[in-house]
Amino acid sequence: MQQARQMIRFYTIYALIAFKDFNIAEIEEVKLKFGIKLGGKADIPYITECSAESNLEIEVKCKFPEKQKPDSQ
């Protein structure tokens, strides 16, 4: 479980830094959703089976600046 906690923290920091200096739009909200499946099986001595799955979903809410209209004179 310690490794899962470290992995979640790593990917959280990694994802948030990607949007920190995002100058194209104003980031209003970032939602991170983690899914982790861990499993193990030991039916026969010395032969084990294990699996691991993970996914990361990122939802970003942003606002794009309005284009400046030239002043009409």
PyMOL Python script that loads the backbone (N, CA, C, O; Angstrom):
from pymol import cmd

cmd.read_pdbstr("""\
ATOM      1  N   MET A   1       0.812  -1.190   0.000  1.00  0.00           N
ATOM      2  CA  MET A   1       0.000   0.000   0.000  1.00  0.00           C
ATOM      3  C   MET A   1       0.860   1.261   0.000  1.00  0.00           C
ATOM      4  O   MET A   1       0.452   2.297  -0.525  1.00  0.00           O
ATOM      5  N   GLN A   2       2.038   1.171   0.584  1.00  0.00           N
ATOM      6  CA  GLN A   2       2.951   2.321   0.591  1.00  0.00           C
ATOM      7  C   GLN A   2       3.340   2.693  -0.836  1.00  0.00           C
ATOM      8  O   GLN A   2       3.406   3.876  -1.169  1.00  0.00           O
ATOM      9  N   GLN A   3       3.599   1.700  -1.678  1.00  0.00           N
ATOM     10  CA  GLN A   3       3.951   1.968  -3.072  1.00  0.00           C
ATOM     11  C   GLN A   3       2.781   2.590  -3.819  1.00  0.00           C
ATOM     12  O   GLN A   3       2.987   3.473  -4.652  1.00  0.00           O
ATOM     13  N   ALA A   4       1.566   2.153  -3.543  1.00  0.00           N
ATOM     14  CA  ALA A   4       0.384   2.737  -4.187  1.00  0.00           C
ATOM     15  C   ALA A   4       0.244   4.199  -3.774  1.00  0.00           C
ATOM     16  O   ALA A   4      -0.057   5.049  -4.612  1.00  0.00           O
ATOM     17  N   ARG A   5       0.455   4.502  -2.503  1.00  0.00           N
ATOM     18  CA  ARG A   5       0.376   5.882  -2.016  1.00  0.00           C
ATOM     19  C   ARG A   5       1.432   6.752  -2.688  1.00  0.00           C
ATOM     20  O   ARG A   5       1.142   7.881  -3.086  1.00  0.00           O
ATOM     21  N   GLN A   6       2.633   6.247  -2.814  1.00  0.00           N
ATOM     22  CA  GLN A   6       3.701   7.003  -3.470  1.00  0.00           C
ATOM     23  C   GLN A   6       3.394   7.224  -4.952  1.00  0.00           C
ATOM     24  O   GLN A   6       3.677   8.293  -5.492  1.00  0.00           O
ATOM     25  N   MET A   7       2.817   6.220  -5.606  1.00  0.00           N
ATOM     26  CA  MET A   7       2.477   6.338  -7.020  1.00  0.00           C
ATOM     27  C   MET A   7       1.392   7.401  -7.221  1.00  0.00           C
ATOM     28  O   MET A   7       1.470   8.197  -8.157  1.00  0.00           O
ATOM     29  N   ILE A   8       0.386   7.415  -6.350  1.00  0.00           N
ATOM     30  CA  ILE A   8      -0.679   8.417  -6.445  1.00  0.00           C
ATOM     31  C   ILE A   8      -0.105   9.809  -6.252  1.00  0.00           C
ATOM     32  O   ILE A   8      -0.448  10.723  -7.001  1.00  0.00           O
ATOM     33  N   ARG A   9       0.750   9.985  -5.274  1.00  0.00           N
ATOM     34  CA  ARG A   9       1.365  11.297  -5.030  1.00  0.00           C
ATOM     35  C   ARG A   9       2.215  11.736  -6.217  1.00  0.00           C
ATOM     36  O   ARG A   9       2.159  12.896  -6.626  1.00  0.00           O
ATOM     37  N   PHE A  10       2.999  10.821  -6.771  1.00  0.00           N
ATOM     38  CA  PHE A  10       3.853  11.141  -7.907  1.00  0.00           C
ATOM     39  C   PHE A  10       3.021  11.620  -9.096  1.00  0.00           C
ATOM     40  O   PHE A  10       3.319  12.659  -9.686  1.00  0.00           O
ATOM     41  N   TYR A  11       1.977  10.862  -9.447  1.00  0.00           N
ATOM     42  CA  TYR A  11       1.171  11.230 -10.606  1.00  0.00           C
ATOM     43  C   TYR A  11       0.334  12.485 -10.357  1.00  0.00           C
ATOM     44  O   TYR A  11       0.046  13.223 -11.299  1.00  0.00           O
ATOM     45  N   THR A  12      -0.058  12.739  -9.121  1.00  0.00           N
ATOM     46  CA  THR A  12      -0.760  13.980  -8.799  1.00  0.00           C
ATOM     47  C   THR A  12       0.140  15.174  -9.055  1.00  0.00           C
ATOM     48  O   THR A  12      -0.266  16.129  -9.717  1.00  0.00           O
ATOM     49  N   ILE A  13       1.345  15.126  -8.542  1.00  0.00           N
ATOM     50  CA  ILE A  13       2.302  16.219  -8.754  1.00  0.00           C
ATOM     51  C   ILE A  13       2.624  16.356 -10.233  1.00  0.00           C
ATOM     52  O   ILE A  13       2.669  17.470 -10.755  1.00  0.00           O
ATOM     53  N   TYR A  14       2.845  15.250 -10.909  1.00  0.00           N
ATOM     54  CA  TYR A  14       3.172  15.251 -12.335  1.00  0.00           C
ATOM     55  C   TYR A  14       2.069  15.909 -13.152  1.00  0.00           C
ATOM     56  O   TYR A  14       2.354  16.731 -14.023  1.00  0.00           O
ATOM     57  N   ALA A  15       0.807  15.559 -12.882  1.00  0.00           N
ATOM     58  CA  ALA A  15      -0.319  16.112 -13.632  1.00  0.00           C
ATOM     59  C   ALA A  15      -0.520  17.590 -13.326  1.00  0.00           C
ATOM     60  O   ALA A  15      -0.772  18.372 -14.242  1.00  0.00           O
ATOM     61  N   LEU A  16      -0.415  17.987 -12.078  1.00  0.00           N
ATOM     62  CA  LEU A  16      -0.638  19.385 -11.723  1.00  0.00           C
ATOM     63  C   LEU A  16       0.455  20.299 -12.261  1.00  0.00           C
ATOM     64  O   LEU A  16       0.169  21.426 -12.666  1.00  0.00           O
ATOM     65  N   ILE A  17       1.688  19.837 -12.272  1.00  0.00           N
ATOM     66  CA  ILE A  17       2.784  20.643 -12.822  1.00  0.00           C
ATOM     67  C   ILE A  17       2.578  20.859 -14.317  1.00  0.00           C
ATOM     68  O   ILE A  17       2.955  21.904 -14.848  1.00  0.00           O
ATOM     69  N   ALA A  18       1.985  19.882 -14.998  1.00  0.00           N
ATOM     70  CA  ALA A  18       1.743  20.026 -16.437  1.00  0.00           C
ATOM     71  C   ALA A  18       0.834  21.210 -16.744  1.00  0.00           C
ATOM     72  O   ALA A  18       0.920  21.793 -17.825  1.00  0.00           O
ATOM     73  N   PHE A  19      -0.038  21.570 -15.801  1.00  0.00           N
ATOM     74  CA  PHE A  19      -0.968  22.677 -16.018  1.00  0.00           C
ATOM     75  C   PHE A  19      -0.583  23.951 -15.282  1.00  0.00           C
ATOM     76  O   PHE A  19      -1.246  24.975 -15.446  1.00  0.00           O
ATOM     77  N   LYS A  20       0.462  23.915 -14.484  1.00  0.00           N
ATOM     78  CA  LYS A  20       0.831  25.061 -13.653  1.00  0.00           C
ATOM     79  C   LYS A  20       1.121  26.308 -14.486  1.00  0.00           C
ATOM     80  O   LYS A  20       0.584  27.376 -14.190  1.00  0.00           O
ATOM     81  N   ASP A  21       1.932  26.202 -15.489  1.00  0.00           N
ATOM     82  CA  ASP A  21       2.310  27.341 -16.316  1.00  0.00           C
ATOM     83  C   ASP A  21       1.664  27.246 -17.695  1.00  0.00           C
ATOM     84  O   ASP A  21       2.317  27.504 -18.706  1.00  0.00           O
ATOM     85  N   PHE A  22       0.418  26.887 -17.739  1.00  0.00           N
ATOM     86  CA  PHE A  22      -0.338  26.717 -18.982  1.00  0.00           C
ATOM     87  C   PHE A  22      -0.862  28.082 -19.391  1.00  0.00           C
ATOM     88  O   PHE A  22      -1.885  28.534 -18.878  1.00  0.00           O
ATOM     89  N   ASN A  23      -0.171  28.742 -20.311  1.00  0.00           N
ATOM     90  CA  ASN A  23      -0.484  30.121 -20.663  1.00  0.00           C
ATOM     91  C   ASN A  23      -1.556  30.267 -21.735  1.00  0.00           C
ATOM     92  O   ASN A  23      -1.977  31.388 -22.021  1.00  0.00           O
ATOM     93  N   ILE A  24      -2.002  29.192 -22.324  1.00  0.00           N
ATOM     94  CA  ILE A  24      -2.996  29.264 -23.385  1.00  0.00           C
ATOM     95  C   ILE A  24      -4.380  29.577 -22.815  1.00  0.00           C
ATOM     96  O   ILE A  24      -5.172  30.274 -23.449  1.00  0.00           O
ATOM     97  N   ALA A  25      -4.665  29.070 -21.640  1.00  0.00           N
ATOM     98  CA  ALA A  25      -5.979  29.267 -21.031  1.00  0.00           C
ATOM     99  C   ALA A  25      -5.825  29.398 -19.525  1.00  0.00           C
ATOM    100  O   ALA A  25      -4.802  29.025 -18.952  1.00  0.00           O
ATOM    101  N   GLU A  26      -6.851  29.930 -18.906  1.00  0.00           N
ATOM    102  CA  GLU A  26      -6.877  30.043 -17.446  1.00  0.00           C
ATOM    103  C   GLU A  26      -7.503  28.769 -16.890  1.00  0.00           C
ATOM    104  O   GLU A  26      -8.682  28.493 -17.116  1.00  0.00           O
ATOM    105  N   ILE A  27      -6.710  28.008 -16.170  1.00  0.00           N
ATOM    106  CA  ILE A  27      -7.194  26.758 -15.601  1.00  0.00           C
ATOM    107  C   ILE A  27      -8.025  27.090 -14.368  1.00  0.00           C
ATOM    108  O   ILE A  27      -7.528  27.706 -13.425  1.00  0.00           O
ATOM    109  N   GLU A  28      -9.284  26.683 -14.378  1.00  0.00           N
ATOM    110  CA  GLU A  28     -10.168  26.950 -13.254  1.00  0.00           C
ATOM    111  C   GLU A  28     -10.258  25.773 -12.292  1.00  0.00           C
ATOM    112  O   GLU A  28     -10.450  25.954 -11.090  1.00  0.00           O
ATOM    113  N   GLU A  29     -10.118  24.577 -12.829  1.00  0.00           N
ATOM    114  CA  GLU A  29     -10.304  23.400 -11.998  1.00  0.00           C
ATOM    115  C   GLU A  29      -9.615  22.205 -12.636  1.00  0.00           C
ATOM    116  O   GLU A  29      -9.660  22.038 -13.854  1.00  0.00           O
ATOM    117  N   VAL A  30      -8.978  21.371 -11.817  1.00  0.00           N
ATOM    118  CA  VAL A  30      -8.375  20.126 -12.283  1.00  0.00           C
ATOM    119  C   VAL A  30      -8.896  19.015 -11.382  1.00  0.00           C
ATOM    120  O   VAL A  30      -8.771  19.091 -10.159  1.00  0.00           O
ATOM    121  N   LYS A  31      -9.480  17.982 -11.986  1.00  0.00           N
ATOM    122  CA  LYS A  31      -9.955  16.832 -11.232  1.00  0.00           C
ATOM    123  C   LYS A  31      -9.119  15.624 -11.624  1.00  0.00           C
ATOM    124  O   LYS A  31      -8.952  15.335 -12.809  1.00  0.00           O
ATOM    125  N   LEU A  32      -8.605  14.934 -10.646  1.00  0.00           N
ATOM    126  CA  LEU A  32      -7.833  13.721 -10.881  1.00  0.00           C
ATOM    127  C   LEU A  32      -8.596  12.539 -10.301  1.00  0.00           C
ATOM    128  O   LEU A  32      -9.101  12.604  -9.181  1.00  0.00           O
ATOM    129  N   LYS A  33      -8.675  11.474 -11.060  1.00  0.00           N
ATOM    130  CA  LYS A  33      -9.358  10.271 -10.608  1.00  0.00           C
ATOM    131  C   LYS A  33      -8.414   9.091 -10.802  1.00  0.00           C
ATOM    132  O   LYS A  33      -7.957   8.831 -11.915  1.00  0.00           O
ATOM    133  N   PHE A  34      -8.129   8.388  -9.734  1.00  0.00           N
ATOM    134  CA  PHE A  34      -7.213   7.259  -9.769  1.00  0.00           C
ATOM    135  C   PHE A  34      -7.984   5.962  -9.592  1.00  0.00           C
ATOM    136  O   PHE A  34      -8.947   5.890  -8.829  1.00  0.00           O
ATOM    137  N   GLY A  35      -7.551   4.959 -10.300  1.00  0.00           N
ATOM    138  CA  GLY A  35      -8.078   3.619 -10.114  1.00  0.00           C
ATOM    139  C   GLY A  35      -6.912   2.648 -10.048  1.00  0.00           C
ATOM    140  O   GLY A  35      -6.072   2.609 -10.947  1.00  0.00           O
ATOM    141  N   ILE A  36      -6.867   1.874  -8.991  1.00  0.00           N
ATOM    142  CA  ILE A  36      -5.773   0.916  -8.814  1.00  0.00           C
ATOM    143  C   ILE A  36      -6.363  -0.432  -8.426  1.00  0.00           C
ATOM    144  O   ILE A  36      -7.181  -0.520  -7.510  1.00  0.00           O
ATOM    145  N   LYS A  37      -5.948  -1.473  -9.122  1.00  0.00           N
ATOM    146  CA  LYS A  37      -6.324  -2.841  -8.778  1.00  0.00           C
ATOM    147  C   LYS A  37      -5.046  -3.615  -8.494  1.00  0.00           C
ATOM    148  O   LYS A  37      -4.120  -3.629  -9.305  1.00  0.00           O
ATOM    149  N   LEU A  38      -5.007  -4.240  -7.367  1.00  0.00           N
ATOM    150  CA  LEU A  38      -3.873  -5.079  -7.009  1.00  0.00           C
ATOM    151  C   LEU A  38      -4.420  -6.462  -6.692  1.00  0.00           C
ATOM    152  O   LEU A  38      -5.498  -6.594  -6.113  1.00  0.00           O
ATOM    153  N   GLY A  39      -3.680  -7.482  -7.071  1.00  0.00           N
ATOM    154  CA  GLY A  39      -4.150  -8.830  -6.781  1.00  0.00           C
ATOM    155  C   GLY A  39      -2.991  -9.803  -6.703  1.00  0.00           C
ATOM    156  O   GLY A  39      -1.910  -9.556  -7.238  1.00  0.00           O
ATOM    157  N   GLY A  40      -3.229 -10.882  -6.048  1.00  0.00           N
ATOM    158  CA  GLY A  40      -2.214 -11.926  -5.946  1.00  0.00           C
ATOM    159  C   GLY A  40      -2.887 -13.267  -5.728  1.00  0.00           C
ATOM    160  O   GLY A  40      -4.010 -13.337  -5.229  1.00  0.00           O
ATOM    161  N   LYS A  41      -2.192 -14.329  -6.104  1.00  0.00           N
ATOM    162  CA  LYS A  41      -2.763 -15.661  -5.989  1.00  0.00           C
ATOM    163  C   LYS A  41      -1.625 -16.641  -5.765  1.00  0.00           C
ATOM    164  O   LYS A  41      -0.600 -16.575  -6.444  1.00  0.00           O
ATOM    165  N   ALA A  42      -1.798 -17.530  -4.835  1.00  0.00           N
ATOM    166  CA  ALA A  42      -0.776 -18.538  -4.560  1.00  0.00           C
ATOM    167  C   ALA A  42      -1.465 -19.885  -4.348  1.00  0.00           C
ATOM    168  O   ALA A  42      -1.806 -20.245  -3.221  1.00  0.00           O
ATOM    169  N   ASP A  43      -1.666 -20.619  -5.431  1.00  0.00           N
ATOM    170  CA  ASP A  43      -2.329 -21.918  -5.335  1.00  0.00           C
ATOM    171  C   ASP A  43      -1.336 -23.049  -5.088  1.00  0.00           C
ATOM    172  O   ASP A  43      -1.608 -23.971  -4.319  1.00  0.00           O
ATOM    173  N   ILE A  44      -0.196 -22.969  -5.741  1.00  0.00           N
ATOM    174  CA  ILE A  44       0.811 -24.020  -5.645  1.00  0.00           C
ATOM    175  C   ILE A  44       2.052 -23.419  -4.999  1.00  0.00           C
ATOM    176  O   ILE A  44       2.472 -22.323  -5.371  1.00  0.00           O
ATOM    177  N   PRO A  45       2.644 -24.118  -4.038  1.00  0.00           N
ATOM    178  CA  PRO A  45       3.840 -23.571  -3.397  1.00  0.00           C
ATOM    179  C   PRO A  45       4.918 -23.191  -4.419  1.00  0.00           C
ATOM    180  O   PRO A  45       5.168 -23.925  -5.376  1.00  0.00           O
ATOM    181  N   TYR A  46       5.532 -22.066  -4.205  1.00  0.00           N
ATOM    182  CA  TYR A  46       6.624 -21.525  -5.017  1.00  0.00           C
ATOM    183  C   TYR A  46       6.178 -21.030  -6.407  1.00  0.00           C
ATOM    184  O   TYR A  46       6.997 -20.534  -7.180  1.00  0.00           O
ATOM    185  N   ILE A  47       4.921 -21.160  -6.711  1.00  0.00           N
ATOM    186  CA  ILE A  47       4.416 -20.628  -7.974  1.00  0.00           C
ATOM    187  C   ILE A  47       3.318 -19.627  -7.615  1.00  0.00           C
ATOM    188  O   ILE A  47       2.306 -19.973  -7.005  1.00  0.00           O
ATOM    189  N   THR A  48       3.541 -18.427  -7.999  1.00  0.00           N
ATOM    190  CA  THR A  48       2.564 -17.398  -7.652  1.00  0.00           C
ATOM    191  C   THR A  48       2.096 -16.672  -8.903  1.00  0.00           C
ATOM    192  O   THR A  48       2.745 -16.700  -9.948  1.00  0.00           O
ATOM    193  N   GLU A  49       1.000 -16.051  -8.767  1.00  0.00           N
ATOM    194  CA  GLU A  49       0.442 -15.264  -9.854  1.00  0.00           C
ATOM    195  C   GLU A  49       0.029 -13.922  -9.256  1.00  0.00           C
ATOM    196  O   GLU A  49      -0.595 -13.870  -8.196  1.00  0.00           O
ATOM    197  N   CYS A  50       0.378 -12.852  -9.937  1.00  0.00           N
ATOM    198  CA  CYS A  50      -0.027 -11.543  -9.443  1.00  0.00           C
ATOM    199  C   CYS A  50      -0.349 -10.641 -10.620  1.00  0.00           C
ATOM    200  O   CYS A  50       0.083 -10.873 -11.748  1.00  0.00           O
ATOM    201  N   SER A  51      -1.103  -9.628 -10.329  1.00  0.00           N
ATOM    202  CA  SER A  51      -1.448  -8.682 -11.380  1.00  0.00           C
ATOM    203  C   SER A  51      -1.619  -7.305 -10.762  1.00  0.00           C
ATOM    204  O   SER A  51      -1.874  -7.157  -9.567  1.00  0.00           O
ATOM    205  N   ALA A  52      -1.470  -6.317 -11.607  1.00  0.00           N
ATOM    206  CA  ALA A  52      -1.676  -4.940 -11.168  1.00  0.00           C
ATOM    207  C   ALA A  52      -2.210  -4.141 -12.342  1.00  0.00           C
ATOM    208  O   ALA A  52      -1.744  -4.291 -13.472  1.00  0.00           O
ATOM    209  N   GLU A  53      -3.173  -3.306 -12.072  1.00  0.00           N
ATOM    210  CA  GLU A  53      -3.740  -2.423 -13.088  1.00  0.00           C
ATOM    211  C   GLU A  53      -3.878  -1.043 -12.475  1.00  0.00           C
ATOM    212  O   GLU A  53      -4.098  -0.902 -11.272  1.00  0.00           O
ATOM    213  N   SER A  54      -3.746  -0.036 -13.307  1.00  0.00           N
ATOM    214  CA  SER A  54      -3.982   1.319 -12.819  1.00  0.00           C
ATOM    215  C   SER A  54      -4.464   2.177 -13.968  1.00  0.00           C
ATOM    216  O   SER A  54      -4.193   1.895 -15.135  1.00  0.00           O
ATOM    217  N   ASN A  55      -5.170   3.210 -13.625  1.00  0.00           N
ATOM    218  CA  ASN A  55      -5.578   4.187 -14.623  1.00  0.00           C
ATOM    219  C   ASN A  55      -5.643   5.558 -13.962  1.00  0.00           C
ATOM    220  O   ASN A  55      -5.816   5.677 -12.749  1.00  0.00           O
ATOM    221  N   LEU A  56      -5.505   6.564 -14.772  1.00  0.00           N
ATOM    222  CA  LEU A  56      -5.549   7.940 -14.303  1.00  0.00           C
ATOM    223  C   LEU A  56      -6.414   8.721 -15.268  1.00  0.00           C
ATOM    224  O   LEU A  56      -6.141   8.755 -16.468  1.00  0.00           O
ATOM    225  N   GLU A  57      -7.450   9.344 -14.754  1.00  0.00           N
ATOM    226  CA  GLU A  57      -8.304  10.202 -15.563  1.00  0.00           C
ATOM    227  C   GLU A  57      -8.082  11.632 -15.110  1.00  0.00           C
ATOM    228  O   GLU A  57      -8.049  11.913 -13.911  1.00  0.00           O
ATOM    229  N   ILE A  58      -7.931  12.530 -16.062  1.00  0.00           N
ATOM    230  CA  ILE A  58      -7.740  13.944 -15.751  1.00  0.00           C
ATOM    231  C   ILE A  58      -8.843  14.733 -16.439  1.00  0.00           C
ATOM    232  O   ILE A  58      -9.046  14.616 -17.648  1.00  0.00           O
ATOM    233  N   GLU A  59      -9.540  15.525 -15.666  1.00  0.00           N
ATOM    234  CA  GLU A  59     -10.574  16.412 -16.206  1.00  0.00           C
ATOM    235  C   GLU A  59     -10.145  17.840 -15.887  1.00  0.00           C
ATOM    236  O   GLU A  59      -9.877  18.175 -14.733  1.00  0.00           O
ATOM    237  N   VAL A  60     -10.084  18.667 -16.911  1.00  0.00           N
ATOM    238  CA  VAL A  60      -9.619  20.039 -16.743  1.00  0.00           C
ATOM    239  C   VAL A  60     -10.710  20.997 -17.176  1.00  0.00           C
ATOM    240  O   VAL A  60     -11.259  20.865 -18.270  1.00  0.00           O
ATOM    241  N   LYS A  61     -11.026  21.957 -16.329  1.00  0.00           N
ATOM    242  CA  LYS A  61     -11.982  23.009 -16.656  1.00  0.00           C
ATOM    243  C   LYS A  61     -11.180  24.284 -16.842  1.00  0.00           C
ATOM    244  O   LYS A  61     -10.487  24.729 -15.926  1.00  0.00           O
ATOM    245  N   CYS A  62     -11.273  24.873 -18.030  1.00  0.00           N
ATOM    246  CA  CYS A  62     -10.489  26.067 -18.292  1.00  0.00           C
ATOM    247  C   CYS A  62     -11.307  27.097 -19.045  1.00  0.00           C
ATOM    248  O   CYS A  62     -12.350  26.799 -19.626  1.00  0.00           O
ATOM    249  N   LYS A  63     -10.800  28.309 -19.015  1.00  0.00           N
ATOM    250  CA  LYS A  63     -11.452  29.425 -19.689  1.00  0.00           C
ATOM    251  C   LYS A  63     -10.424  30.040 -20.627  1.00  0.00           C
ATOM    252  O   LYS A  63      -9.318  30.389 -20.215  1.00  0.00           O
ATOM    253  N   PHE A  64     -10.807  30.170 -21.901  1.00  0.00           N
ATOM    254  CA  PHE A  64      -9.916  30.760 -22.880  1.00  0.00           C
ATOM    255  C   PHE A  64     -10.158  32.269 -22.930  1.00  0.00           C
ATOM    256  O   PHE A  64     -11.305  32.712 -22.885  1.00  0.00           O
ATOM    257  N   PRO A  65      -9.098  33.051 -23.021  1.00  0.00           N
ATOM    258  CA  PRO A  65      -9.278  34.504 -23.082  1.00  0.00           C
ATOM    259  C   PRO A  65      -9.968  34.913 -24.379  1.00  0.00           C
ATOM    260  O   PRO A  65      -9.748  34.317 -25.434  1.00  0.00           O
ATOM    261  N   GLU A  66     -10.800  35.934 -24.277  1.00  0.00           N
ATOM    262  CA  GLU A  66     -11.468  36.445 -25.469  1.00  0.00           C
ATOM    263  C   GLU A  66     -10.457  37.171 -26.335  1.00  0.00           C
ATOM    264  O   GLU A  66      -9.550  37.837 -25.836  1.00  0.00           O
ATOM    265  N   LYS A  67     -10.630  37.031 -27.643  1.00  0.00           N
ATOM    266  CA  LYS A  67      -9.719  37.713 -28.565  1.00  0.00           C
ATOM    267  C   LYS A  67      -9.971  39.206 -28.505  1.00  0.00           C
ATOM    268  O   LYS A  67     -11.114  39.660 -28.451  1.00  0.00           O
ATOM    269  N   GLN A  68      -8.902  39.948 -28.517  1.00  0.00           N
ATOM    270  CA  GLN A  68      -9.002  41.412 -28.491  1.00  0.00           C
ATOM    271  C   GLN A  68      -9.520  41.891 -29.840  1.00  0.00           C
ATOM    272  O   GLN A  68      -9.003  41.491 -30.883  1.00  0.00           O
ATOM    273  N   LYS A  69     -10.529  42.737 -29.826  1.00  0.00           N
ATOM    274  CA  LYS A  69     -11.040  43.333 -31.052  1.00  0.00           C
ATOM    275  C   LYS A  69     -10.333  44.660 -31.249  1.00  0.00           C
ATOM    276  O   LYS A  69     -10.164  45.425 -30.300  1.00  0.00           O
ATOM    277  N   PRO A  70      -9.915  44.936 -32.483  1.00  0.00           N
ATOM    278  CA  PRO A  70      -9.234  46.221 -32.725  1.00  0.00           C
ATOM    279  C   PRO A  70     -10.188  47.392 -32.484  1.00  0.00           C
ATOM    280  O   PRO A  70     -11.377  47.323 -32.796  1.00  0.00           O
ATOM    281  N   ASP A  71      -9.639  48.456 -31.926  1.00  0.00           N
ATOM    282  CA  ASP A  71     -10.442  49.660 -31.689  1.00  0.00           C
ATOM    283  C   ASP A  71     -10.834  50.263 -33.014  1.00  0.00           C
ATOM    284  O   ASP A  71      -9.990  50.451 -33.890  1.00  0.00           O
ATOM    285  N   SER A  72     -12.100  50.565 -33.169  1.00  0.00           N
ATOM    286  CA  SER A  72     -12.547  51.224 -34.419  1.00  0.00           C
ATOM    287  C   SER A  72     -12.495  52.718 -34.231  1.00  0.00           C
ATOM    288  O   SER A  72     -13.004  53.242 -33.240  1.00  0.00           O
ATOM    289  N   GLN A  73     -11.890  53.404 -35.164  1.00  0.00           N
ATOM    290  CA  GLN A  73     -11.757  54.858 -35.077  1.00  0.00           C
ATOM    291  C   GLN A  73     -12.365  55.535 -36.255  1.00  0.00           C
ATOM    292  O   GLN A  73     -12.341  56.762 -36.342  1.00  0.00           O
TER     293      GLN A  73
END
""", "prot")
cmd.dss("prot")
cmd.show_as("cartoon", "prot")
cmd.util.cbc("prot")
cmd.orient("prot")
